[in-house]
Amino acid sequence: MAITAALVKELRERTGAGMMDCKKALIETNADLEAAIDLMRASGAAKAAKKAGRVASEGLVSIAVSDDNKSAAILEVNSETDFVAKGTAFIEFVNTLAKLALKNMPATVEEFLAQTLDTGETVDKARENIVAKIGENISVRRVKVVKTENGTIGAYKHGGRIAVLAHLAEDNAPLAKDIAMHIAASKPECVSEDLLSEGLIERERAIFIEQAKESGKPDNIIEKMIVGRMKKFVNEVTLYGQPFVKDTETTVGKLIKSNNNEVVSFVRFEVGE
């Protein structure tokens, strides 16, 4: 596979490393981007890597929540430019779609696009009309709905680019909102350690092993280093392990336990991720 300027640029953006380091890693991994990232992290050339699959787009996220906090909808609608995303027509369109999603609770984007607005148009037809009006492509990228019987749903939106729904097992609206706000700021991968994928854990462990070997320390010390680093990693990427943003002296897990509650799930949408 050819090592293009675009590939080097993407590797630089995801690792924060220099151009020559990126080129060298790509050469050693035969232009395999993910392998190059792992190699650079293991060697210390990159401390972390941003998520793959970024969407080069602008747009808005929106949330609609029922009055009793028992159901909610979250969605992302993309535009080509930030200028359009800040326009009144686009903002109103996105907020109208969020309310419709809450009302109809669609399972997929395809199902949602076929649903009908109060104007009699389908969502997709309304989208086409706005595209014709503003001369810029608009797409409904994703939609997710959440319902609960006995628990509560907390919602938080940071500007128009980050939105979160947090589903708690027991009814506690203020706590649910605080958890949603924390998730918006801290971007956890999942709720708890048992929900982390084995692939992610093994990938990080392999990187830590390579880093530890570079230290030249004995195997027994290396093993302790790896255990410590893996524990730190798990706490960083799981909601329950993270320090709570409003009180960093406690973790989200301890906060939830002290309130006799449980985070069932969460949804975090960020424009373009």
Protein Blocks (a to p, Z undefined) as FASTA:
>chain_A
ZZdfklmmmmmmmnopafklmmmmmmmnoopaklmmmmmmmnopambdcdehiacdeddd
dddddfklpaccddddddfbfklmmpmklmmmmmmmmmmmmmnopabfklmmmpccfkop
afklmmmmmmmmnopacddfbdcddddfklccddddehjlbccddddfbdcfklmmmmmm
mmmmnopablblmlpcfklmmmmmmmmmmmmmmnopafklmmmmmmmmmmmmmmmmpmkl
pccfklmkbcfklmmmmnopadfbdcdddehZZ
